[in-house]
Amino acid sequence: MSSKNERLVLKGRWEPAAGLAQQAEYSLALWAEFKKDMVSYGFPEEKADQMREVLRQVTKNAAEGERWEKRRDVALAINGSKAFIFRLRRVAPMVLRDRGLSEPTTADFFPGQVERSAPRIIEYLQRIRPYVKRLEASLRPYFRGESPVLLLDAVLTSLESVRGQQELAGSQLEDSSASHDEAKGELLHLVEDLNRVGAIAFHGRADVIGRFNKDLLLRARRSKTGKAEPEPSVR
């Protein structure tokens, strides 16, 4: 993936597709209403056409958004569990040595490759939970004072919630969701550019600039997260 594409993927990753599409449609309607001024100040017909095409792509992708969200849920759950296992496997030998215990052994924390299979990871975590509970006090310092048992249980809960969903290979997830995120990132860039040109074209006309500042996307973000973003991106 090129650096440009990666930047767009990151920009669009957490944007709600429906809210972004609504914002783009609104912005394009403003462009059409003030076409002469917008073209004169740097947002030509070609850029509006580009924005319409990307909007069509985002809208089409949004139809598959639920499937991609489920894929992302699987990936996030697996990534979280792998991060926990990574830390546990590295601190367990130190804790076992310091405690001088004969059981569990280091080998108990290395039962083989769990890879990216949610069922295998769940089985592994359930198997080692009694050991983690037994060593909880000694493990806490390596988990910033948090209970490793509670952390393990949280990871298990997350994995159990996606157990029934199809597990995807990392590259498969990346290819499908990244293309969707990239399109959202590009559309957001174009919306922002259109609003910037509008602010230049109608400098001093608060009544018109206020229309360019109408932030439908922020409203959609609030609806998705339950709280306002610290700063709206569309300006």
N, C-alpha and C positions, 0 to 999 in steps of 0.2 A: 504494500500500500504506500502511495506517495505521501510526502509530508503534507501536501495540500489536502489530500483526501483525509488524512488522519486528523487534521485540524477541523475539517468540516464534520467528521464523525463525532468528535468530542463536543463540538458546538451544538450539534443536533440531538445528541444521545438522550437527554432527559426531557426534551421538549414534547408536550402533548401534540400529537399529529393533528387532531381535529381542531384544537385551538389555534395552531399555527396556520392551518389551511383557512380558517375563518378570518384570521388577521390578514393573510395574503389577499384573499378575495376583497376584503374591505379596502386594502391599500391600492389594489389594482383599480377598483372603482374610483377612488380619489384621483389616481393618475389619469384615468380616462376623462374625468370631469375637468381637470386642469391640465390637459395634455399639452397645450401650446406652451404654457409656462414651464412645465416639467421637462419637456424636450429642450427648451431654450437653456435650462440650467443644468443639463447633464444627465437626464434619464430618458434616453431615446426609445423609439418604438422597438428597436432590437432588444433592448434590455427588458422591456415590458413583455415581449414575446418569450424571452428566456425565462422570465418569472412565471409566465403562464404554463410553460412546458414543465418546469420543476414542480409547480403546484399540481399539475395533472399526475406527475409521478408520485408525489407525496400522498395525494388522495387515493391513488390506486394502491399504494403500499399500505395505507391505513386500513384497507379492507382485510389485510392479513396481519394487522397490528396485534390482534389478540393472540394469534399463534406465535408471533415474535416475542410478545411479552411473556408468554409461557416458557419459551426457550430461554429468555433472559433470566427468568425466575430459577430455572434449573441450573443455569451457569452460575448465578450468584450464590445459590445454596451450596453447590459443589465447591466453588472457590472458597467460601467461608469455612467449610469443613476441612478442606485441604490445608488452609492456613493454620487451623487449630491443630491438626495432626502433625504438621511440620514442626510446630513449636513443641508439642508434647513429646515427639520422638527424640528431640534433641536434648530436652531437659531430663527425661526419664532416667537415662544412665547415670547422671550426676546424683539425682535424688536417691536412686536405689543404692549407689555406692556409699553415699553419706549415711543412709539409714542402716546399712549392713543387713539388708533383708535377703532371704533366700527365695522368697516368693512375694510378689511376682518377679520375674526375671526380665532382663532387657529384651530377650527374645519375644516375650509376650506382647511387647509394644511394636514388634516388627513381624506381623503375621503374613507378610507377602504384599504384593502390589494390589492396592485397591483401585488404582487408576482413577477414571472419572465416572465410575458406575455408582449411582446413588444407592442401589440395594447393597452393593458390596461395602460401601462406606458405612451405611447404617449397621450392617452386621458387625463390622469391625468395632465401631463405637460402642455398640451394645455389649460386645464381648469384653472390652477393656474398662467399661464404666465402673465395675466393682474395684478395679485396681486404682483408678483415678480417685474414687471415693476414699479408699484406704490411705492414699498418699496425699490427700487434699491439702493438709496443713503444710507439707513440705513443698508442694507444687505451687502454692499461692504466690510466693515471691517472684516466680518466673512468669506470672500472669498479671503483673501489676497489682497484686493484692486481691484480685478478683477470685471468686470460687471457680476452680477448673471444672467442678462437677456441674455448676449452673451453666457455664459456657458450653460444656459438652451437651447438656440437655437442650440448650437453645439451638445448637447446630443440628441435633437430632430432629427437633421439631421442624426446623426449616427443611431438612431433607425429606421428612415424612410427608410434608405438604406437597412435594413435587414427585413423590415416589411413582405415582401413576402416569406421569408424563413421559413422553419419549425422550430418552437421553440422547443428546447430540454430540458429535465430535466437535472439538474446539473450532476447527477450521470451518466446519459447516455452519456453526452458529455465527462465527465472525462474518462469513461471506453474506449470509442472508440479512442479519440485523444491521451490519455495518453499511450496506447499501441503502437501507432505509434511513439510518441515522445521517448518512452523508447527504442525502437529498433534503432532509429536514434542515441540516446545517446550512446548505446552500440557499434554501428558501429563506431562512432567517436572515442570512447576509443580505439578500436582495430586498427584503422588507426594510431592514435597517438602512440600506442605501437609499431606498425610495423616500423614507422619512427624512433622512438627512438632506436630500435634494429639496424636498418640500419645505424644510425649515429655511433653506437658503433662498428659494424662490419667493417665499412669502414672508421674509423677514420684516417685522414691524406690523404684520397683520395677524394679530392674536386670534381673531375669529377663525381664520383659515388654518393657522399652525395648530390650534387646539384640536382640529379634526385629524391632523396627521399624528398627533400625540395620543389619540384614542388607543388604549392598550387592551385589546381583546385577548391577547396571548397571556398577559399577566393574570387576567381573570381565570383563564383556563388552568394556569399553573396553580392558582390558589385552590381551585376546585379539585385538582389532582392531589395536592399535598396537604390541603387543609390549612395552609397558612400562606402568607404573602412571601414572595421572594424578596431578598434584601434590596435588589435593584432590578428593575425591568430592563430586559435586553433591547426591546424594540423602542427605539427613539430616533 
